[in-house]
C-alpha cells in the first residue's frame, strides 16, 4: 500500500490503443472505419428487413432483431472513440467517461451472451417441442425473456464497474488497450485488488459458463431429435435453422472466454488486443452476414428492402431532374 500522502489521484486515463503500431495507424483507420460502417449497415438492414417482412415475424427473428440492436449499440460504445484516437495525438478519456464506457460495454456484452442462450432455447423449443412451441415461445414470453436479458446484463455490469472503480487509482494512468476494459483498468489500481478481481472473475464465469452450458444442453436434445427424423432432407432443414446460431455462439463465447475466464495477472496485451478486436468488431459484423447468407427468407427480405430503397432513390432523382 502506498502512503496516502504520496498519492496523486487519477482524473483521466490515457488509452495507448495501437500506439505500438504507430506507422500503421493511418492504414488501420480506414480499415476499421469500413468495418464499422459495414456493422452499422448490416445490422440496420437486417433489422429493417425483419420488421418489413411479415413472414419473419417469429420468435427466432425477433431475438435476432434484439441481438442486432444490442450489438449495434455495443459497437457504438467502443468504435467511434477508437477511430478518433487513431487520428489523435492525445488519446485521453476522463475517469467518469471511462466508467461510463465500461458500464455500457459490459451491459451490452452480457446482454448479448444471455440473448444467445435464449436463442438456443428457442431452437430447442421449435425442434424438440414443435406442437407446444406457440405456447413455450409466445410473444409475451419473448418480451419477458428479452427484458430479462437487458436488466440482468446491465445489473451485472453495474456490479462489476462498481467493483473496479471503487478501487483507488493513482500515479499510473496508461491503459494498455483501445477502450476501458476490465483487465487493463484494474491493473492500474494502486492497492490490492485480489478480492475485487476474484468476484469479477466469478461473475464473468457465471455470465459465460451458465448460458453456454444451457446452449450445449439444448443442442444435445436438438441433436437427438434431429437424428430421429427419418428423411435426410428433414434432418438438413432442422439443422440449417441452428447452424447460424451455432457459428455465432462458437466465435462469441470462444473469444470472450479467452479474455475473461482467466486471472487478470495473465493479461497479455498484444495478444489480447487481437482477440478483443475479434469480438468487438468481427462478431457484430459476422452476425448479420451469417444469418443472411444461410437463410433464404432473410435474403429475400433484404432484397425487398434494397429494391424499395432503389425505387425511392430513382423516384427522387426523377423529381429532381423534373
Protein Blocks (a to p, Z undefined) as FASTA:
>chain_A
ZZfklpccdfbdcdfkjmmmmmlmmmmmmmmmmmmmmmmmmmmmmmmmmmmmmklmcfkl
mmmmmmmmmmmmmmmmmmmmmmmmmmpmblcddfklmmmmmmmmmmmmmmmmmmmmmmmm
mmmmmmmmmmlmmmmmgfklmmmmmmmmmmmmmmmmmmmmmmmmmpccehiacdcbfbdc
fklmmmmpccdfklmmmmmmmmmmmmmmmmmmmmmmmmmmmmmmmmmpmblklmmmmmmm
mmmmmmmmmmmmmmmmmmmmccfklpcfklmmmmmmmmmmmmmmmmmmmmmmmpmklmmm
mmmmmmmmmmmmmmmmmmmmZZ
